Amino acid sequence: MLAQTVESYLAVRRACGFELKTQGNFLRSFASYSDDRGKHYVCSKVAIEWAGLGPSVHQCARRLGQVIRFARYARLEDQSHELPPAVFGKENRPRPIPYIFSQDNIQRLVQAASELGCHSFRRKTYSTLFALLACTGLRVSEAIMLRFEDITPDGLVVKRTKFRKSRLVPLHETARIGLECYLEHRRPYAPFDDHVFVSLRRKPLLPADVRTAFRSTADKIGLQCVLGQPRPTPHSLRHTFTVRALETCSYNRDHITKHMLALSTYLGHSKISATYWYMEATPDLMKSIAERFANFVKGGQP
C-alpha cells in the first residue's frame, strides 16, 4: 500500500531532523486519494489531480512538490513509481521584503506593549517578550516554549528548535535583569506551569496570542500595514536583529566570514544560506558599502 511507503519516507526524513507535520498530512492525504482510485504506486495523473485540489496555484505547486520529493525516494526501491512533472510551476514564492525596525520603533513597541490592555500582568508579559525577541533574535516559537530550567547563568538554552538542535543564546546583563524582573511577577501568577511566558488563562502563550498582541501594539504606535510595503510582524524582530548584527561587524572580509558563521549558529540555522536570506539592505549598510568602495577606488583595502 502507498500509505506504508509514505510512513517509511516520513520516518527517514524525520530521523534527519525534519518535523514534516504539514508535509506528512499532505502525503497521507495523497496516499489515501491514490488508494481510493486503485493506484498503489505514485501515478503522475493521480498526483496532478490531487495536487490540483489546492485552493490556489501556489498551493497546488506545494502539494505536487511534496509528491515529487516523495516519488524520488520511492523510486529508489521500486521503479513502478512515476515521477510527476511540475505542471503548476515553482512551489516557492518570491522572498517577501522583510520589515526592519529602527531602534526608536523597537523602544516604542516595547513601551506600548507595557501599556497594552487593562491587566498589568499582560502588559509585563508582552513588553518582556517583545524586548527579548528584539535583543536575542529568537523565533517566536522558541520564546514561548522556554521553561524555567532553560534560563541558566550562561544564557538561554533553546531546546525546542525548528531543526531539533539545542543551542545556547547568551543574554546581555540588561536583558537578564528585565527577564528576572518579569519572573518575579510571573511565578506566583501560574505556579503550576513552568513555561516562562503564560497568558491570562495561566497557560503557555500561543502563536496566535502573540500575533494579536503585536498587531494591537503596532497599530497603537502607528506601524500600519501599507499595500505593497513590508509588513511588520513578530518575526520582523528576528530579521531586524540579524541585520543590526551585521551592521556591527568590522569591514574586514575575514571578519565578515567568521561573523556570518557565528551568526548562523547563534540563530539556529541549519545552513548559512538561510542566514543570508534574512539579510536586507538598510541605509546604514549601503552607506558603509559605498564608503568602502570609494576607499578601494582610491587605492585602499577592499
C-alpha positions, 0 to 999 in steps of 0.5 A: 500500500502507498500509505506504508511507503509514505510512513517509511519516507516520513520516518527517514526524513524525520530521523534527519531532523525534519518535523514534516507535520504539514508535509506528512498530512499532505502525503497521507492525504495523497496516499489515501486519494491514490488508494481510493482510485486503485493506484498503489504506486505514485501515478503522475495523473493521480498526483496532478489531480490531487495536487490540483485540489489546492485552493490556489496555484501556489498551493497546488505547486506545494502539494505536487512538490511534496509528491515529487520529493516523495516519488524520488525516494520511492523510486529508489526501491521500486521503479513502478513509481512515476515521477510527476512533472511540475505542471503548476510551476515553482512551489516557492514564492518570491522572498517577501521584503522583510520589515526592519525596525529602527531602534526608536520603533523597537523602544516604542513597541516595547513601551506600548506593549507595557501599556497594552490592555487593562491587566498589568500582568499582560502588559509585563508579559508582552513588553518582556517578550517583545524586548527579548525577541528584539535583543536575542533574535529568537523565533517566536516559537522558541520564546514561548516554549522556554521553561524555567530550567532553560534560563541558566547563568550562561544564557538561554538554552533553546531546546525546542528548535525548528531543526531539533538542535539545542543551542545556547543564546547568551543574554546581555546583563540588561536583558537578564535583569528585565527577564528576572524582573518579569519572573518575579511577577510571573511565578506566583501568577501560574505556579503550576506551569513552568513555561516562562511566558503564560497568558491570562488563562495561566497557560503557555502563550500561543502563536496566535496570542502573540500575533494579536498582541503585536498587531494591537501594539503596532497599530497603537504606535502607528506601524500600519500595514501599507499595500505593497510595503513590508509588513511588520510582524513578530518575526520582523524582530528576528530579521531586524536583529540579524541585520543590526548584527551585521551592521556591527561587524568590522569591514574586514572580509575575514571578519565578515566570514567568521561573523556570518558563521557565528551568526548562523549558529547563534540563530539556529540555522541549519545552513548559512544560506538561510542566514543570508536570506534574512539579510536586507539592505538598510541605509546604514549598510549601503552607506558603509558599502559605498564608503568602502568602495570609494576607499578601494577606488582610491587605492585602499583595502577592499 
